Amino acid sequence: MLKACWFVMLFLFLGFFSLVVFDQGQDILKSISLTGDIETIRQSWFVYLAVSWWAWQTFRSSRVVLHFSYFNFWTYSPSYALRAQVLIPRVLASLPYFILALAVFKSTHELSAFGLLLISSGVWLFVFLHFRRTIIVRLRSWKTFIPNFIPAYIPIKNGTYPAYFIWTKQRRWFLFRIGVAAALFILFYYSPVKFPQFLGSATVVLLGFGTWLILASIISFIEKFLRFPVSFSILLMVIAFSFFNNNHEIRTMEGGLPSRQVISDHFKSWALERAADKDSIDAYLVMAEGGGLRSAYWTTSILNTLSDKDPKFASHIYGYSAVSGGALGTMMFNTVLQDSTLQRANDRAPHLNSDLLAPVTSSLIFTDLLQKFIPFPVKSLDRSRILEKSFEQSLPDDQIWQKGFVTTYAEVAAPMILLNATHVESGKRTIMSNLDISELKDNQIQDVFSITNKDMSISSAIGIASRFPFITPPALIKTPDNKTWGNLVDGGYYENLGMQTMLDAYSVLKTVAQSNGLKIRFKFIAIRNTKLIEEEKPMLGMVESLAPAITFSNIWGNNSNEAMSNGEKLLRANDDELYVLSLQRDDNENIPLGWYLSPAARTNLNRQVDAIPDSLIYSILK
């Protein structure tokens, strides 16, 4: 019987993983409470309604699939089979409440009122389902209009029901479920940012579980009705369609690519402008590590803190090399720096307080998932575009980041911007820069704009540097003659700090300074947010299956450490400096990876900014 309900149990497993195991899920649930401000209470009730929707669909899907199933041990023990077939859907229906209650408890480390509500709801749902037959019979005999709204009760019996019988008895219920699912898909399509943010990330995920359970049960119904392996055929169809329905092509601007200066010419002009009547100048080179909204918030907070301490600091930042959330953080700092009207008083990370996870998650679970079943690409379903829209709408004027990246930052006054991505097919670093980086070609670095020969929006450039699976897909890059060049993913695959790219640029900058007799002190500022693993515990179980993932995860962090260690030696030899600003936290502090930060996580980050020693800030700015 459990085997027959495999797709129901699959969604329960996915729910347990995303809510209880996954750190991002725990951080989202930290803000769930029945008390507090109106926004918190509203989203908490949305979560409750969504988990109730999931629980009810779990029951309905289990009952539907068991109506169509026949088990050969009926003749051996009919009474046991009947009890099991009645009991299993009830137990499975209660599990979503208990899974969410466990997740809330794990995230808050206390049994809150919301957690008690979930536990009691799970118990009462089981009780309701136990007396469900009596309730339905009573309601259908109570008033004449009630039977139009209450589906007929179909008892479990010794044997299977034909599909047409189920449809005759519960046609209204099927149509209602299909209608709700269709309404959700339509709402998420036409309001891909605001509507998911209104509901909240947790609600979106829970609604997704319940909605796709409906579609899975409908497929099961059709499969039994046609007596044809529909589910297996759909799987083969998805695999076949994947060869020609990739809808993740990057957005480019109309017209040709604006001209860009090479790094050496740009730096020479920048340095000469600041070196007038001065013996020496400081040139800050900022590296921002990847890490989703956590990294963006931390990066912007650090840069704003340094800028507040010394108003001249920002004017001496020559370049940024950023990855993933670090790209969002540096671009937000630079954008607000250029337009003082965007600065918010007493806000370390302005415009990074919105939920960026809900929009991309809703697209991942709902609209973009439909693309798998469509044989041709529908670009409007691309979830990466939804993430880019959420970047744009985080600013008061969403048109600011819709402007061309190169067009906006091609001027000499703009800093050098190096946004790091990784070429899937070769593993090489691929950079989006406002400068011509042909001087770095010998370092196995590829230039996105020399491949596309077209500009792209600022939000698209940030988005390409943030293509971390599986939330966002690889970016499909095409040449001007519309031929596929390859795919790009997060720059962190190669090196998550952007240190190596900045060191490659530094070799050009140092040569320019020496050849022109410019006295420049280069100061590298590495903004790190990844917790380093100090204790290396040996693996004890599932070595063959877990080793690749754990190895990749550790190499991900160690590549940055190695690049920074080698860079420190080089800088010391050249009498230049390296400063590292790391996010410090113990094992009990959960500052997650992703595109959402709870109020508790933001408070933790702000506390870390306050804890930066004044001596370190003074050393950077002196």
HUUR-V618480 format. One record per run of one state. SS is the DSSP state (~ for helix, > for strand, _ for the rest). FROM is the first residue (numbers start at 1). LEN is the number of residues. If there is no record, write none. Layout:
# HUUR-V618480
[[SS;FROM;LEN] [SS;FROM;LEN]]
This chain:
# HUUR-V618480
[[_;1;5] [~;6;16] [_;22;1] [~;23;7] [_;30;8] [~;38;30] [_;68;10] [~;78;31] [_;109;4] [~;113;18] [_;131;1] [~;132;9] [_;141;5] [~;146;3] [_;149;14] [~;163;28] [_;191;3] [~;194;6] [_;200;1] [~;201;26] [_;227;3] [~;230;12] [_;242;7] [>;249;1] [_;250;12] [>;262;1] [~;263;13] [_;276;5] [>;281;8] [_;289;3] [~;292;18] [_;310;4] [~;314;3] [>;317;6] [_;323;2] [~;325;14] [_;339;1] [~;340;3] [_;343;14] [~;357;17] [_;374;5] [~;379;3] [_;382;1] [~;383;11] [_;394;6] [~;400;3] [_;403;1] [>;404;1] [~;405;5] [_;410;6] [>;416;8] [_;424;5] [>;429;5] [_;434;2] [>;436;1] [_;437;1] [~;438;6] [_;444;1] [>;445;3] [~;448;5] [_;453;4] [>;457;1] [~;458;7] [_;465;10] [>;475;4] [_;479;5] [>;484;7] [~;491;3] [_;494;5] [~;499;17] [_;516;4] [>;520;9] [_;529;14] [~;543;31] [_;574;3] [>;577;6] [_;583;11] [>;594;1] [_;595;4] [~;599;12] [_;611;3] [~;614;8] [_;622;1]]
